[in-house]
Amino acid sequence: MSAQADSTQDRQGSQTGEVSIVFVCTGNICRSAMAERIAAAELSDLPLHIDSAGISDEEHGNPIDPRAVRVLSERGYDTAGHAARQLTADWLASRDIAIVMTERHRQATERLLESVPEADRPEVRMLRSYDPACAGRTGDDLDVFDPWYGDQDGFYETFDMITAALPGIREAVASRR
């Protein structure tokens, strides 16, 4: 399973039988980076290609936020080698699933997809839509708030939201095989 993106290839994983997932947030230094690292470790038994990106280029090249590193490191997840990247239409076209953190990210992702042929578009879902505790919620009721604006506790809450969605992501991937 790769944590590196190559947005220039055909649908990532299509030749290897992997399902390709990109996690999307704003700057790719907090939520999506955390989700990428957690999912890569916890779903490592599945044939997946997992990476992450931001809808903005504000943080381009930056590492994972130190507060996110703290949470991930305390729980044994690898945080090395991350450099924030901006999502592109080509990148999306090479993925099977785009998992976004907020309604705003979903809307931005859908706008990027307008230039992608329908047959090449990934499924776009909000992270918390995979959490059974969030069944019946829609739109911004599924948002994973941005912990960047708060203190360390927000990063622990983000971690909990990500891990609560993992069983649903596992099930979604299994249903594609």
N, C-alpha and C positions, 0 to 999 in steps of 0.2 A: 504494500500500500504506500502510495506516495503522498507526501505532504507538500510537494512542489507542483506548481501549476505550469502547464505549457499550453497557453491559449491558442497556439498556432496549429495544433494537430486537429484531426477529425475528432468526433465525439470521443472524449477520453474514456478509455476502458472498453470501447466497442470491439476492439480486436482481441481483448483478453478475457471478455466475459464479465469484467468488473462493472459495477454501477458507479457512476461518477457524481460526486456531490460537491457543491461549493456553498459554503456558509457566507452570508453577506451581512455586514453592518455598515456603519458610517465610515470609519477611518481604518478599520482592519487592525486595530491594536488592542481591543478589549474583547467584545462579545464574539465576533466571528473567529478571531484568533484562538480564544478559549475553546469555542465549540470545535474547531478543527482539531486541536490537540487532544481534547477529551474524547471525541468520537474516534479519532485515529487509534487511540489506545483501547478504548472499550469495545469497539466494533472490529478489532483487528482479525477476528476469525472469519469475517465476511470478505468476499471479493469486492473491495471498494477502492476507489481513488477519491481521496478527500483533500480539499484545499479551502482557502478562504480569500475574501477580497472585501474592499470597501466601495461604497458608491461615490466617495469623495477621494480626491488625491491629496488632501490636507496632510496626511501622515505618511505619504509615500516614502518607503525605505526605512521607516522607523521600526524598532523592535516592539515586542509586546509590552504594554504598559506595566511598569514595575509592580503595581498593585495586583494585576492579573497574574504576573509571574509568581508573586508570593503565594496566592491561592493555589495555583497549579503545582508549584514546587512542593508546597506542604502536603499535597495529595499524591506526589510521586509522578507527575506528568512532565514530559520533556518540554522545555520552553526555548531551547537554543535554535538559532538559525532563522528566526522569523524576520521578514522584512515586509512591511505593509505594502499592499498593491491595490490598484484601482480596478474595479470590475469593468469589463468591456463586453460588447455584443458578441464578438468572436469567442470570448471565453465562455460566455453563457451557452453559445451554440455547441460547445464541445462538452457540455455537462448534461446529465440526465435529470438531476434535481438541483434546484437552487433553494436553499433554506435561509430565509430572511428573518431578521430580528424584530422588525416593526412594520406597521402598515405603510409608513413612509418609504421604507426600503422596498416593500413589495411594489409600490407604485413606481419607484425609480427603476426597479428591475424590469417591470412590465414595459416601461417607456423604452428601455434599451432593446427589449425584444421586438419592438415594432419593426426594426430593420432586419430581423432574422426570419428566414422562411419558416412558416409554421411547422413544417416537418422536423426542423432542427431545434425547436424551442424546448427547453427543459420544463419539467413540472416546477412551479413556483409555489412554495408553501411557507407559512410562518412557523418558526421553531416550535412555539407552544401549541400549535395545532396537533403536534404529535404527542402531547402530554394528555393522558386520559382525564386528568383533573380539570382540564380546560375545555372539555367537550361542550359543544353548544355555543362557545364564545366565537366572536368574529371580529374582524377589523382591529382597531387599536386596543380592544379588550385582550388581545393576544400579545401585545407588545412586551418585549424584554427591554426594560428601561435602560438607558445608557449609564453605566456605573462611573464613567469618566468624570461626571459632574459631581459625584458624591465622595464619600469616604470609603475606607477599606471594606466596610460591611456590605456595600453594594456589590462588590466583586464576589463575596461569598453567596449572596442572593442570586447573582447571575449564574454562578456555578451550579446552584441547586436547580435553577430553571432549565439549564442545559441538560443536566443529568436526568431530570424528570422526563425529558423528551426522548431519551435514548431508546427505551423499549419500543416506542412507536416508530422511530426511525428504523430500528432493526426489523420490525415487522414490515414496513414499507419496502425495504430493500429485499427482504425474503420473498415478498409477493412479486417482485420484478424478475425473479430467477426462474 
